[in-house]
Amino acid sequence: MLVTFATEAYADIIMFGDVALTLLPVMGHSATEPGAVLAKDVPAMVIA
């Protein structure tokens, strides 16, 4: 499965499903329903 992150400000980002489903809860979002990641939330997706 592929997951596409889309925004009007940048080109779409496509990730393999297992990677995207790992990132979504880290960012505080549900992996079961579509949603939006706001620009202010992007730093939270950086995994150190």
C-alpha positions as protocol buffer text, in pm:
chain_id: "A"
residue {
  index: 1
  type: MET
  ca { x: 0 y: 0 z: 0 }
}
residue {
  index: 2
  type: LEU
  ca { x: 115 y: 353 z: -73 }
}
residue {
  index: 3
  type: VAL
  ca { x: 8 y: 662 z: 121 }
}
residue {
  index: 4
  type: THR
  ca { x: 10 y: 1005 z: -40 }
}
residue {
  index: 5
  type: PHE
  ca { x: 56 y: 1320 z: 165 }
}
residue {
  index: 6
  type: ALA
  ca { x: -77 y: 1612 z: -40 }
}
residue {
  index: 7
  type: THR
  ca { x: -49 y: 1986 z: 2 }
}
residue {
  index: 8
  type: GLU
  ca { x: -111 y: 2289 z: -215 }
}
residue {
  index: 9
  type: ALA
  ca { x: 224 y: 2436 z: -104 }
}
residue {
  index: 10
  type: TYR
  ca { x: 447 y: 2148 z: -219 }
}
residue {
  index: 11
  type: ALA
  ca { x: 454 y: 1842 z: -441 }
}
residue {
  index: 12
  type: ASP
  ca { x: 281 y: 1527 z: -314 }
}
residue {
  index: 13
  type: ILE
  ca { x: 489 y: 1298 z: -94 }
}
residue {
  index: 14
  type: ILE
  ca { x: 433 y: 925 z: -142 }
}
residue {
  index: 15
  type: MET
  ca { x: 542 y: 675 z: 125 }
}
residue {
  index: 16
  type: PHE
  ca { x: 509 y: 303 z: 167 }
}
residue {
  index: 17
  type: GLY
  ca { x: 213 y: 227 z: 393 }
}
residue {
  index: 18
  type: ASP
  ca { x: 412 y: 72 z: 678 }
}
residue {
  index: 19
  type: VAL
  ca { x: 632 y: 383 z: 706 }
}
residue {
  index: 20
  type: ALA
  ca { x: 339 y: 625 z: 681 }
}
residue {
  index: 21
  type: LEU
  ca { x: 133 y: 429 z: 937 }
}
residue {
  index: 22
  type: THR
  ca { x: 428 y: 448 z: 1177 }
}
residue {
  index: 23
  type: LEU
  ca { x: 460 y: 826 z: 1132 }
}
residue {
  index: 24
  type: LEU
  ca { x: 91 y: 915 z: 1170 }
}
residue {
  index: 25
  type: PRO
  ca { x: 56 y: 825 z: 1541 }
}
residue {
  index: 26
  type: VAL
  ca { x: 392 y: 991 z: 1614 }
}
residue {
  index: 27
  type: MET
  ca { x: 241 y: 1310 z: 1469 }
}
residue {
  index: 28
  type: GLY
  ca { x: -71 y: 1265 z: 1680 }
}
residue {
  index: 29
  type: HIS
  ca { x: -301 y: 1160 z: 1396 }
}
residue {
  index: 30
  type: SER
  ca { x: -522 y: 858 z: 1345 }
}
residue {
  index: 31
  type: ALA
  ca { x: -408 y: 591 z: 1103 }
}
residue {
  index: 32
  type: THR
  ca { x: -766 y: 487 z: 1033 }
}
residue {
  index: 33
  type: GLU
  ca { x: -928 y: 798 z: 890 }
}
residue {
  index: 34
  type: PRO
  ca { x: -815 y: 1074 z: 652 }
}
residue {
  index: 35
  type: GLY
  ca { x: -700 y: 1395 z: 808 }
}
residue {
  index: 36
  type: ALA
  ca { x: -475 y: 1693 z: 771 }
}
residue {
  index: 37
  type: VAL
  ca { x: -134 y: 1781 z: 907 }
}
residue {
  index: 38
  type: LEU
  ca { x: -97 y: 2153 z: 956 }
}
residue {
  index: 39
  type: ALA
  ca { x: 231 y: 2333 z: 888 }
}
residue {
  index: 40
  type: LYS
  ca { x: 276 y: 2390 z: 1263 }
}
residue {
  index: 41
  type: ASP
  ca { x: 259 y: 2010 z: 1314 }
}
residue {
  index: 42
  type: VAL
  ca { x: 535 y: 1923 z: 1066 }
}
residue {
  index: 43
  type: PRO
  ca { x: 825 y: 1952 z: 1317 }
}
residue {
  index: 44
  type: ALA
  ca { x: 657 y: 1681 z: 1528 }
}
residue {
  index: 45
  type: MET
  ca { x: 707 y: 1429 z: 1249 }
}
residue {
  index: 46
  type: VAL
  ca { x: 1086 y: 1450 z: 1271 }
}
residue {
  index: 47
  type: ILE
  ca { x: 1210 y: 1134 z: 1438 }
}
residue {
  index: 48
  type: ALA
  ca { x: 1551 y: 1173 z: 1600 }
}
